[in-house]
């Protein structure tokens, strides 16, 4: 009743529909009461006068923002709109939504649809993303996977998650009895992300294939468990990952203004998208219903330095000269199988991976490391990023 962790065997009975062994803090409940949502259509602006929605990297959010998002998500999970939305992803998993003409705009629509559902409950909700490239060498040590109630909990070793707000007993997926995770390997590095974003504006085919096959598919099955299955959308992790993929598309679009022409001519309704066409989702500042969305770039000190470096150093120079300690993983075979990537696309992806070999033989560090810290120099940067920022800055002379 006091907003904290419940004691004993009785379930906590909190205001505004919360229940379970972890109630939201009193201050959070008061904030929710101060911010009533104005119901509207599924596609339209949910909160009057909200302005442009700002989506943030999860580690840049305040604890209150993270807790509010998780509590609101769990509350929405008990309601029909969200469950129907998640089931539609599974039902249409292999019927077009992961093909080149729909993958990016369809999932942008899917994210917007979820966001609108959450904002019907609380207008203050901020949609998070996880920039996995900032801890690519040791992604599972990132704070997002800690057991704190305002983060996402840890690994399940292939079975049920046993820590955090989505652990078994506190969260039940739509069609499964628990959320599963099976953390494995690494995630694509900032160097790979930069390489993908450096795809020429006129080469949408390669950009789309790489963001879908090399980045998206790989991380799905690196997290594993529910995320590496047709039920992936039932995992809260799904949106952490997909919002970041959408941000990367937005980053590329900004470089390639006017917004890429590939989807402009695709005016027919996408699969199971309530009549929404790919062309409707191209402009992030003018989504269906007049919704405007912006992404806040990560404020992590690694990210700040990387943005400055990448603005000065050509991709080819990085690939040729940068020493590294951890080799980037090839595109996940499990991910390619799950998303039914064609033989021709797999061959093309393998060509990109072959170009990303480190200039020195990689070595892997053993043992546990701390989560990302506010240190952007020396061994911490190497351990988390998989390469030396100092060496990269020497190339740039910045």
N, C-alpha and C positions, 0 to 999 in steps of 0.2 A: 504493500500500500504506500510505502514511502518513496517509491521510484527506484529503489535499489534492487540488489539481488535478493530473491525470496529465500527465507530460511525454513528448513524443515521440509516435510513431504507435501504440504498444501500448495496448490497452484496459486500464483499471484493474480489478483483481480485488479486490473488497472483501469483508469478512465480511458475513454475514446476507443474502446474495443480491444485493448491489449490484454493478452493473457499469456501465461507461461512462467518460467522461473526467472525471467529477466524483464523487469519493467523499465520503461524509459525514465530518464531523470526528470525530477519535478520541473526543472526549468524548461526542458524540452516540451513537456505537456503544456506548460503555460504558453510557450511560443506557438504551439499548434493551435491553441485556443485563440490566440491573437491573429492568426492567419487563416481565416475560413476560406475555403475554396468556393469559387463560383461555378457550379456545374454548367457544362456546355457539351457540344457534340464531340464525338471521338476525334474528329479531325481538326476542330477549331481551337482557338485560343481559350485556354481553360481559366485564366485568371485575368480579370480586367486590369489594365494598366501595368502589366508585368514587364513590358519592354522586351528587350532581346534576352533570351535565355542564355545563361553562361554555364557551360559545362567545364568541369575542372578535373585535373589529375587527382586521383583519390588521396594521395599523400599531401596535396596542397589544400585540401578541404579542412575546415576546422573539425574538431571532434564532434561538435554539435551538428554540423552539416552531415557528417558521415552517419551519425546515429539516427538523425531524422530520416535520411534516405533509407537506411536498412529497416527501421521501424515501419515506414510507410510502405515499403516494398512487401514486407511480411504481412501487413494488414491487407494490402491489395490482393495478396495471394489467396486470401480466403474468399474472394469475390469472383463472380462469374466472368466479368469482362477480361480480366487478366488471364484466367485459366483458359478461356476460349482462344485468346491470342496466342498463348504458348502452344496449345495443342495444334493450332493452325500451322505453326512452323514444322512440327513433326509430320503432320498430314501431307504437307507439300514439300518435304525435304528433298525429294528426287523428282519434282515436277516443275522445275524451272527457276526456283529462287536462288539456286547456286550456279546458274549459267551466266556467261559474260553479259548478256543483255539485261539481266535483272539483279545480279548479286549486290552491287553497290546501292542502286536506288531502292531496291526492295528492303534491304536491311536498314537503310536510312528511314524509310517509312515505318518499319517495325519498331525502331527505337523511338520515333516520334509518337507512335501509338501507345507504347508503354508510358512514355513521359506524360502524355495527356491523361492517362488513367491515374497515374500517381498524383498529378496536380488536381484532380477532382477531390482527392483526399486532403492534400495540403499544398498550397501555392508556393511554399518556401522550398520545396524539394529541389535539390541540385543534382543533376545527373552526372555520375563520375565515370572516368575512364582510367584504365591502368596502362601506363607506358612501360611495358615489359622490357623495352630495349635498354632502360636505364639500370637494370639489374640483370642483364641477359646472361652473364656468366654464372650468377647464383640467384636465379629468379625466385626460388622458393624461400629465400631468406628475406625477401622484401616484407616490409611491415604489414602490407595488406593481408598477408597470410597469418598474422598473429591471432591469438585466441581472444583478444579484447572484444567486447561487445560491439564496438564501433568499427571493427574490421571483419574479415571474412572467414576466419578460422583456417586450419591447416590441412595437411594431406590426410587422405584416408587409406593410403596404401592399397588402393584398388577396391576398398570397401567403404563403409559409411564414415563420413567426416565426424570427428569426435571432439571438436573444439570450436569455439566461436558461436555466433548467433544462428548459423545454419547447420549446426550439428544435429545428429539424430536425436529425436525427442523434442527439439525446439523448432524444427522445420521439416516439412514433408513435401517433396515435389509433387507435381500435379498427377503423375501416373506411376510413381515409384514410391517405395516405402522409406527411402533415404537418399540424400545427396552423396554421390560417390566422387572421390578424386584419386588420382594415381600419378603424382608428380614424377616427371622423368626428364632427364637431360637438361638442356638449356633452351633459351628462346633466341630469336634473331636479334643481332646486335644493332646498335645505333648506326654502325657503318653500313649494314645491309639496308636498314630503313632509309638512310640518306641516299644510298644507291638507287633504291626503288623510286624515291621522290625525284631523283635526277633524270628519270626517264623523259626523253624529249616530249614536248606537248603534242606533237603530231603522232605519237606512237602509243595511242590509248590501248591497243591490243596487248602489248607487252606490259604496260603498267597494270592493267586489270588482271592479267594472268599472275603477275608477281604478287600483287597485294592479296589476291585470293588464294593462290596456290602455295606461295612461299612464306607469306606472313600469317594469313588467317588460318589456313588449314593446319599449319605446323603447331601453332599455339593451342588450338583446340585439343590436340592429342598430346601435347606436352603437359597440360593440366590433367588430361585423362579422365577416366571414370565417366560420369554423366556427360561431361563436355565432349568426349570422344564417342558420341553415339547420336542416333537420330533424335534422342530426347534432350539434346544439348540445351535448348532454350529454357528447359526447366531449371537449369543451374543459374543461380544469381551471378556466377562468374561470367556467364554468356554476355551480359550487357557491359561488364567491365571491359571485356575484350572487344566487342563489336563497336562500342562507342569510340574506342581508340582507332579501330580500322576506319570508321567514318571520319574521324579527325584527320587521318592521313590522306584520305580522299580529298577532304576540304583543303588541306595544305597544298596538294598537287593542283587542285582547281584554282587556287589563288595565284599560283605561278603561271597557270595556263589560261589566263583571262582572255576573251570571255569564256565562261564556263564551258567545259569541253562539249563539243558539238555532237558527240556520239549519241547521247540520249535525247537530244532535242527533237529528233524525228520519231522517237518511240512514244507515240501518243495513245496507243492501245492500253487497256487496263492490264496491270501486272497480275500475276497469279495471286488469287485470294487476298487482294489489297483494297477491297471495297471500292473498286472503280478507279483507283489511283494509277496513273501512268508513270513510267520512268521519267518522262519529261517534266512531270510535276515536282520531282524531287531534286532537280539539278541545283537550284539556287537555295543554299542553306539559309539565306536571309529572308526568304519568302516561301516558307513551307505551306502546305495546304492549311487553309483556315487563317492565313496571314501570320503564321508563327515564324518568328525570327530566332535563329540559334547562332551562337558564337562559341568558339573553343578558346579557353585560356591555355596558353602554352605552359608546360611544366616549369615550375620555379625551382626545381632541384638544381643545385650548383653544377652538377655534371651537365645537365641540359643547357644551362645558360652558356657554359663554355663551348659546348658542342655546336650550338647555333652560331656562335661567333666564328668558330673554326670552319664550319662547313660553308659559311659565306665567303671564305677566302681560299679554300683548298679544293682544287678540282678532284672529282671522284677518282679519276685515273691515277693521280699522284698518290692518293691514299692507298689504293689497292697495290701499287707498286712498291711503296716504301715503308708502310707502317708495320712495325713489329707487333706481335700479339701473343697472348698467353693461352687463349681458348679459341679453338676453331669453331666457326659458326656451323650449326647443324645443317645437314641437307634437308630439303623439304620432307616432312614426315610421310613415310609410306603408309602408316595407319591413317593419317589425315587424307592422303590422296585416294586411298581406297574408300574411306567413309564418304567423301564428297564426289566420288566417281570421276576423278580427273582422267581425261582421255589419254591414250598413249602418246599422241602428238604433243599434248600440253606437258606431259611428264618429261618428254625429251627436251622440249624447250626450257623447262625449269632447270633441268640438269645442266644445261649450257650456262645459265646464269650462275648457278652454284659453283661451277668449275672456275669461273672468273674471280671468285671471292676468296681464293686461297691466301692464307697469310704469307707474308714474305719470309717468315722464319717458322721452323717446325714448332707447332704449339705444344705447350705442356699444361697439364691440369693441376691446379692446386687442390690439396686434400684438406679434409676437416671442415668444421663449421666456421662460418664467418658471420660477422654482425650484419644486421639489415643496413640498408642505405643510411649513411650518416651525412651530416652537412660538412663533408670534407671532399674537396674536388681534386686533390693532388695526391701523388704518391701511390702506395700499394692499395689503398682503399679503392681508388678509381680503377686500378687494374683488376682487382678481385671482382668488382661489381660489373664493370663494363666489358672486361675481357681484353682490354688494350690500354696503353698508356696515353693519358691526355697530354702529358708533357711532351711525349714524342710527336703527337699530332700537332701540338702548337709549334714545335720546332719546324715542322713542314710549312706551317702557315706564317711563321714569324709574326705572330700576333700576341 
